[in-house]
Amino acid sequence: MTTTGEGTRPLPLIGQAVGQAQASLTRLLTGILAGTGTSHPVWLGLQRLNALGGQLAREAYEADLSYWLQLDEPAAARLAGDVVAAGLAASGDDGSVAISAQGRALREEVLVASAKVTGPMLASIDRAELDTTIRTLEKITRLAREKSDTEGNR
């Protein structure tokens, strides 16, 4: 537990708990991805493109990869290129990048396989607790991004 000052309530070590959960889930995901021949970074690149609506300008996609995955500009450009080279996205004549049919099929395959692994685990947790956890993590993500943007760390 971390104490914030005299007379205040101790704060939980949320970073440690989230980090351990992320590491455990990433280990499971890595096994699923290995069966598809997809690297974890390429999967993350595909997931970011999907989170952005599935299509956007290449520059915006690379900027997003740089921010969310903490990559420098050349690494973000390489990852965007790797997603396209893997056939998971296609480059448009207008400079956009869009998820391909192969990318959508891979996402579906991985999500189905993931659900087979995580479904029984999550079914053992109270639905209201899961909903609260998701809302809390989304809020932490938003607040952390706002703080980062405010401090010029974008």
DAFEN-V653940 format. One record per residue. N is the residue number from 0. RES is the residue in one small letter. D_FIRST is the distance of its C-alpha to the first C-alpha in whole Angstrom. Layout:
((N/RES/D_FIRST) (N/RES/D_FIRST))
//
This chain:
((0/m/0) (1/t/4) (2/t/7) (3/t/10) (4/g/12) (5/e/14) (6/g/15) (7/t/12) (8/r/10) (9/p/6) (10/l/6) (11/p/5) (12/l/6) (13/i/9) (14/g/11) (15/q/10) (16/a/12) (17/v/14) (18/g/15) (19/q/16) (20/a/18) (21/q/20) (22/a/21) (23/s/22) (24/l/24) (25/t/25) (26/r/26) (27/l/28) (28/l/30) (29/t/31) (30/g/33) (31/i/34) (32/l/35) (33/a/37) (34/g/39) (35/t/40) (36/g/41) (37/t/38) (38/s/36) (39/h/32) (40/p/33) (41/v/36) (42/w/34) (43/l/32) (44/g/35) (45/l/36) (46/q/33) (47/r/33) (48/l/37) (49/n/37) (50/a/34) (51/l/36) (52/g/39) (53/g/41) (54/q/43) (55/l/43) (56/a/44) (57/r/43) (58/e/42) (59/a/39) (60/y/38) (61/e/38) (62/a/36) (63/d/34) (64/l/33) (65/s/32) (66/y/30) (67/w/28) (68/l/28) (69/q/28) (70/l/32) (71/d/34) (72/e/37) (73/p/39) (74/a/37) (75/a/36) (76/a/40) (77/r/40) (78/l/38) (79/a/40) (80/g/43) (81/d/42) (82/v/41) (83/v/44) (84/a/46) (85/a/44) (86/g/46) (87/l/43) (88/a/44) (89/a/47) (90/s/48) (91/g/51) (92/d/54) (93/d/52) (94/g/49) (95/s/47) (96/v/45) (97/a/44) (98/i/43) (99/s/46) (100/a/47) (101/q/46) (102/g/42) (103/r/42) (104/a/43) (105/l/41) (106/r/38) (107/e/39) (108/e/40) (109/v/36) (110/l/35) (111/v/37) (112/a/36) (113/s/32) (114/a/33) (115/k/34) (116/v/31) (117/t/28) (118/g/31) (119/p/30) (120/m/26) (121/l/26) (122/a/29) (123/s/26) (124/i/24) (125/d/25) (126/r/26) (127/a/25) (128/e/21) (129/l/22) (130/d/24) (131/t/21) (132/t/19) (133/i/22) (134/r/22) (135/t/19) (136/l/19) (137/e/22) (138/k/21) (139/i/18) (140/t/21) (141/r/24) (142/l/21) (143/a/20) (144/r/24) (145/e/25) (146/k/23) (147/s/25) (148/d/28) (149/t/28) (150/e/27) (151/g/30) (152/n/28) (153/r/30))
//
